[in-house]
Amino acid sequence: MGTANFSAGFTYYPSLVLDSGDVPYLAYRDESLSGKVVVMRYTGNGATGWESVGAAGFSDGQVGHVKMQLDGSDVPYVGYTDYGGGSTATVMRYTGVGATGWETVASRSFSPGSTTYHDGPGPERTAVRGALRTRTKRRR
C-alpha cells in the first residue's frame, strides 16, 4: 500500500491495525527520530499514501515493543516500553489536541517495574495487556 520505504528512517516494533472501515494504521519506533514512536494512517493521498497521526516522534524518549490498538470508536492507543522511564510501561491515546495530538493515559511509566514481552506461541502479550486488548476482526 502506498510508496515503499515511507518511514523517515529505520523502524522497529511495527504494529498494524485496521479501523472499522478497514483503514490501516501503523505504529513503530523510528530511529531517525531518536527511537521515538510514530503512528501513520493510510490515506492513499500525497507522495507516499501515508500520513502521520499527530506529531511524528511524540513519545518522551526512546521506546521498545510498540503495540497499537483502536478502541470501539477507532481512537488509536499506543503502549510501549518506555526506555526513558526506566523501561516501564506507558500508554498514550490520540486526541488531536496539543503540540503532539497525543496524551498519556493515567501516568507515564505506570507499571511498578520494567515491562516484559513475549512473542512466542499464542497471542502476543505485553505488560500493558490490561490497558490494551487484542482486537480480532473476522472477514466475511
C-alpha positions as CSV (number, residue, x, y, z in Angstrom):
1,M,0.0,0.0,0.0
2,G,1.4,3.3,-0.9
3,T,5.0,4.0,-1.6
4,A,7.7,1.6,-0.2
5,N,10.1,3.0,2.4
6,F,7.7,5.7,3.5
7,S,9.2,6.0,7.0
8,A,11.8,8.6,7.8
9,G,14.4,6.1,9.0
10,F,15.0,2.5,10.1
11,T,12.0,1.2,12.0
12,Y,11.5,-1.4,14.8
13,Y,8.5,-3.0,16.5
14,P,5.8,-2.4,13.8
15,S,2.2,-2.8,15.0
16,L,-0.5,-2.7,12.3
17,V,-4.3,-2.5,13.0
18,L,-7.3,-1.8,10.8
19,D,-10.1,0.5,11.9
20,S,-13.8,-0.2,11.4
21,G,-13.6,1.0,7.8
22,D,-10.5,-1.3,7.1
23,V,-8.2,1.7,7.0
24,P,-4.7,0.6,8.1
25,Y,-2.8,2.3,11.0
26,L,0.8,1.5,11.6
27,A,2.8,2.4,14.8
28,Y,6.5,1.9,15.1
29,R,9.8,3.1,16.6
30,D,11.7,5.4,14.2
31,E,15.4,5.6,14.5
32,S,15.6,8.9,12.6
33,L,13.5,10.4,15.4
34,S,15.8,9.2,18.3
35,G,13.9,5.9,18.7
36,K,10.5,7.6,19.4
37,V,7.0,6.4,18.4
38,V,5.4,7.3,15.1
39,V,1.8,6.4,14.1
40,M,0.8,6.6,10.4
41,R,-2.6,6.1,8.7
42,Y,-3.0,5.1,5.1
43,T,-5.0,7.6,3.1
44,G,-3.9,7.0,-0.5
45,N,-3.1,10.7,-0.8
46,G,0.2,12.6,-1.1
47,A,3.6,11.4,-2.1
48,T,3.5,8.2,-0.1
49,G,-0.2,7.5,0.6
50,W,0.5,7.6,4.3
51,E,0.0,10.5,6.8
52,S,1.2,11.0,10.4
53,V,-1.4,10.7,13.1
54,G,-0.4,13.6,15.3
55,A,3.2,14.6,15.6
56,A,5.8,12.1,14.4
57,G,8.0,11.1,17.4
58,F,5.5,12.0,20.1
59,S,6.9,9.9,22.9
60,D,9.1,11.5,25.5
61,G,12.1,9.3,24.7
62,Q,13.2,6.0,23.2
63,V,10.7,3.2,23.1
64,G,10.5,-0.5,22.6
65,H,7.9,-3.2,22.0
66,V,5.3,-0.9,20.4
67,K,1.7,-2.2,20.4
68,M,-1.2,-0.3,19.0
69,Q,-4.9,-0.9,19.3
70,L,-8.1,1.1,18.4
71,D,-11.0,1.5,20.8
72,G,-14.6,1.0,19.7
73,S,-14.7,4.5,18.3
74,D,-11.5,3.9,16.3
75,V,-9.4,6.1,18.6
76,P,-5.7,5.0,18.5
77,Y,-3.9,3.9,21.6
78,V,-0.2,3.0,21.7
79,G,1.5,1.1,24.5
80,Y,5.3,0.6,24.7
81,T,8.3,0.0,26.9
82,D,9.4,3.5,27.9
83,Y,13.2,3.4,28.0
84,G,13.3,7.0,29.2
85,G,11.1,6.0,32.1
86,G,13.1,3.1,33.4
87,S,11.9,0.5,30.9
88,T,8.4,0.7,32.4
89,A,5.1,0.7,30.5
90,T,3.5,3.8,29.1
91,V,0.2,4.1,27.2
92,M,-0.8,7.1,25.0
93,R,-4.1,8.0,23.4
94,Y,-4.6,10.1,20.3
95,T,-6.8,13.2,21.0
96,G,-5.7,15.6,18.2
97,V,-5.2,18.3,20.8
98,G,-2.0,20.0,21.9
99,A,1.5,20.1,20.4
100,T,1.6,16.3,19.6
101,G,-2.0,15.3,19.4
102,W,-1.3,12.5,22.0
103,E,-1.9,12.3,25.7
104,T,-0.7,9.9,28.3
105,V,-3.3,7.6,29.7
106,A,-3.1,7.5,33.6
107,S,0.5,8.4,34.1
108,R,3.8,7.9,32.2
109,S,5.6,4.7,33.3
110,F,2.7,3.4,35.3
111,S,4.0,-0.1,35.8
112,P,5.7,-0.8,39.1
113,G,8.8,-2.4,37.3
114,S,10.2,-2.9,33.9
115,T,8.0,-4.4,31.2
116,T,8.3,-7.7,29.6
117,Y,7.4,-9.0,26.2
118,H,6.6,-12.4,24.9
119,D,6.4,-13.2,21.2
120,G,6.1,-17.0,21.3
121,P,3.2,-19.4,20.6
122,G,-0.2,-18.0,21.4
123,P,-1.4,-14.4,21.4
124,E,1.0,-11.5,21.7
125,R,1.3,-10.3,25.3
126,T,2.9,-7.3,27.0
127,A,2.9,-6.0,30.5
128,V,0.3,-3.4,29.3
129,R,-2.2,-6.0,28.2
130,G,-4.6,-4.7,30.9
131,A,-4.7,-1.4,29.1
132,L,-4.6,-2.7,25.6
133,R,-6.5,-5.7,24.5
134,T,-6.1,-7.6,21.2
135,R,-8.9,-7.0,18.8
136,T,-9.5,-9.6,16.1
137,K,-11.5,-8.7,13.1
138,R,-13.1,-11.5,11.1
139,R,-13.6,-11.2,7.4
140,R,-16.8,-12.4,6.0
